[in-house]
Amino acid sequence: MTPFETILTHPGGAHNDEFLACSVLLAVHPKPIFRREPTNEDLADPTRCVVDAGHRHEPALNNFDHHQLPKDHPPTCALSLVLQSLGLYEDARRFCDWLETAEWFDTRGPVQTAKWLGITPEALARLNSPVNATLLRRFALSVRLDPGEPLWEIMRMVGEDIVGYVKSVRARLDYLGRHAEFWPLDLAGRPALILFHPRTEPVIEDPSFGLDAFIQSRGLGDAVVGIVSPDRRGAGYGLERYRDSACLDFTRIAGQPGVHYAHARGFVAKTTVTEVAELKALLALAAV
């Protein structure tokens, strides 16, 4: 993305689309935001980043509008276009479950979005957040937002969290791709897999972070039934069901050597075990 000096978006009613697009832009180029209709001069000047207005998608000129797209175009909003320009879109679609819904809501409206989600418009309305409503209302009332102003700073934080999350999950998946293993587990003749995340140095602050995304990225969501990952509170490993699979019951290993905790509902256990062979033996005992 070409560096720019200002961000420009339309005045009037505000939506998640341009609010989040501007927020993401603030994370990479923290510049003032102006809310007015763009001129031809604005659209021709790449130092003025035009978002959700102008009827042009020209990344080289920092113009990111989607309203000129045909109505049968796959749901694509200004946020989609900004993320594409930053090279983050594919990962954001993969890691941020809310993004596709935001695209649908902005381009198809609440009724069609509710239908796509398989719920009623009334149910969708019940998910509205007063925090979101307040931020959008205050954004809609603004003409200009500058660094240091509360709303500008909140938008920057939102953008930094989105960008930071997507990049950190990508880094985590790359890390897991180098270190993680999938162990086969026999369930009375039915094949299944266990994801094993070995302990590495430096110790990961949250060993479970990104594991679900990693499994899904490998297309193994239907095969994996459990996860073995480093215990954050000790030198051993934690054992847990994947998406609460009924194929494992860790109450079956309560009292086994090295097992110091097994939840009464059987979905997780904690061990001091560090040897792979011993971990696999515990998993075999826990298999239902």
N, C-alpha and C positions, 0 to 999 in steps of 0.2 A: 504494500500500500504506500502510495506517494505521501510524504509528510504534508500536513496542512496546518493552517493557522486558525481556522474557525470551523465550527460545525453549524450547519443550517438545517432546520426542519420546519415543517408547516405549522402555522398557528391554529388556534381553535382546539377542538376536542383532541385529547391525547389517548393513545392506546399503548399497550405493552410493546407492540411492534417497534415504533420509533423510540420509545423510552429505553428499551433494552439495547437497540442498535446504537443509540447515542451513548449509553452507559459503557458498552464494549469499546466504542471508539475512545472514550475518555481513559480507558485502561491503557491504551497504547499511545495516544496523543492527547494529553490533558489540556484541552483548549476551551475557550468560551463557546457557549451554545446560544444561537439566535433562533427565535421562532417567528418566521415570517415567510411569505411566499418567495421562492427564488426567482431571480431575473435571468435573462439570457447571459448576462455578464457573470453571474454567480456560477452558472452551469458550465461556462467555458473556462473557469479559473480553478485549477486543481488545488489551490491553497484554500478553497472554500469547499468543505465536504458537505454535499447536499444529500439529506437522508429522508426517504419516504415522501419526496416531493419532486416535481420537475418532469415526471414522466420519462426519465432516462436512466438506463443502467449502463454506465460507462466507468468501469473501475479505474481506468487510467486517468480519468478526470475527477475521480472521487465522487461520482454521482451514483447513488444507490436507491433507485425507486423501482417499484414492482407494479405500479398501477397500470402501466401500459401493456403488461403481459396479457395474452388471451385468457378468457375466462376458464378454458379447459386446461390451462397450464397447471402442472402439479403445484400444490400449495407452496407458495414462495413469498416471503415478506421481506421487508427491508433488512431485518435482522439476519435473515438467511444470506442476503447478498453481502452484507458486511463481513459475516463469518467466512464466506467463501473467499473474499478478498484477502482475509488474514490467514487463509489456509487452515482454518479450524472447523469448517462446516461438517465434513464427514465425521470427524471425531465427536463433534458436538451432537450430531444426530444420533450417534451410537451411544454416547455416555449420558446425555441429558434427556430423560424421558419427556420432559415438559416441552421441548423445542418443537416437535412435530405438532403437538396440540396448539401451541402458539401460532404456528403457521396456518393451521386450519382455521382457528378462530379469527385471525386477521383477514384471511382471504375468502372464507366461506361463511363466516358469521356463526352465531351461537346455535341456531337451529340445526344447521348441517353438521356442525362440530359435535353437537350432542348425539345426533344420529350416528355419526362415524364412531363415536366412543361407545355407542350402545346404551346410552342413558337418555333420560328425558331432559328437555331444556330447563325444567324446574330443578332437577337434580344438579345440573351444571351450575345454575345460579346459586345454589346453596354452597358451592365451593368458593364463591367470591370472598376475598379477604379485605377487611377494612384497611389494612396496611397498604395493600396494592391500590385501593381506591383513593386513599389520601395522597399517595405519591403521584398518581396520574392527575388528580385534580390540581395539585399544586404545580405540576409541570404544565398543565394546560393554561394556568393563569399567568405563567411566566412569559416575558418577552425576551429576556436575556438572562443567562446564568453564567456566573464567573467563578473561577477557583476561589475557595474559601467560603462561599455561600453554602448553607446547610444542604440544600437539595442537590447542588452540583457535587458536593463531597459524597453524599449518599449514592448518587448515580455512579460516581467513580468507583466507590467500594463495591457496588453491585457488579460493575463491569470487571473489576479486578478479580472478584470471586469466580465469575463465569469463566474468564480466560484462564485463571490459575487452576481451576478445577479440571478443565478440559486438558490442559497441558500436563498436569500432574497425573491424571489417569493414563494419558498416553505414555508418559515416562514409566509409570508403574507397570503397564502392560508390556512394554519393551523389557523391563527388568524381569518380570515373571516369565517372559518368553525365553530368557537366558537361563533361568534358574529352576522354574517349577517343573514338576513331573506329574504324569497321570498314571496312577497305579491301577491295574485291573483288580476287581474284587468279584469273587464268585458268590452269587446269591442263589443257591440251590439250582445251579445250572443256568441262571440268568446272568449274562455279563453286565457289569457295571464298572464305574470308574471312581477313584478317589483322587482329588487334587492334593498334591503334596507340595507345600511351600517350605523349603528348607530354611534353616536359620543361617543367615549370612551376616557379615560384618561390613559396615556398621549396622547395628540392630535397627530394623524398621520400626518407627514409632507406632504405627497401626498395621500389624501384619495382615489384617483382613481387608485392608483398603484395596479395591480394584479386583478382588478375586472373582466376584460375580461377572464383572465386565470381561475379564479374561476368559472365563469359561464360555460365555456367550460368544465372544469373538472367535473362539475355536469351533463353534457349532456343536458343542458337547453338552448343552443344557439338559437334554433328555437322558444322557448317559451318566452324568456325574451324580452321585448320591451323598457324597461326604467330602469334607475338607480337613486336612491336617496342616496346621500352621503354628508358628512359634508362640508359646505362651508369653504374653506381655509381662506376667508377674513372676516368671520363673525361668529356669533353664530348659524346661521340657517343652512339650507340645500340647496344644489344645486339639480336641477332636470334636467335630460338629457335623450335624446333618446339613446337607445342601438343600435349601428351600424346603426344610422340614420333611425330607424324604422319610417315608415309613420303613425304608429298607434297613435302617440302622436304629438300634435301641441301646444306648450307652449305659442303661441300668444293668445290662448283662455283664458289664466289666467292672461294676462296683466291687471293690475289695480285691481286685487283681493287683499283683505287685506293680508298683509304680503309678497306680491310679489313686490320686488323692481327692478327687471330686468327680461325682457323676450326678447330674441333675435328675431329680425324681421323675421328671417327664421324659428323660432319656434323649434329649436333643443335643446335649453337650457333655463333654468330660474333660478333665484336666489331668495331665500326667507329668511325672518327672522323667519319663522315658525319652531317650535321645537316639537310640539305635533303630535303624529302619526296620530290621527284622522283627523287633519287639513291637513296634507300632503296627506293622502289618498283622501281627498275630492278634493284637487287641481288636483291630478292625474286623478280623475274621470272626472273633467271638461275639462282636456286637451285631454282626449281620443277621437279619431276620429271615 
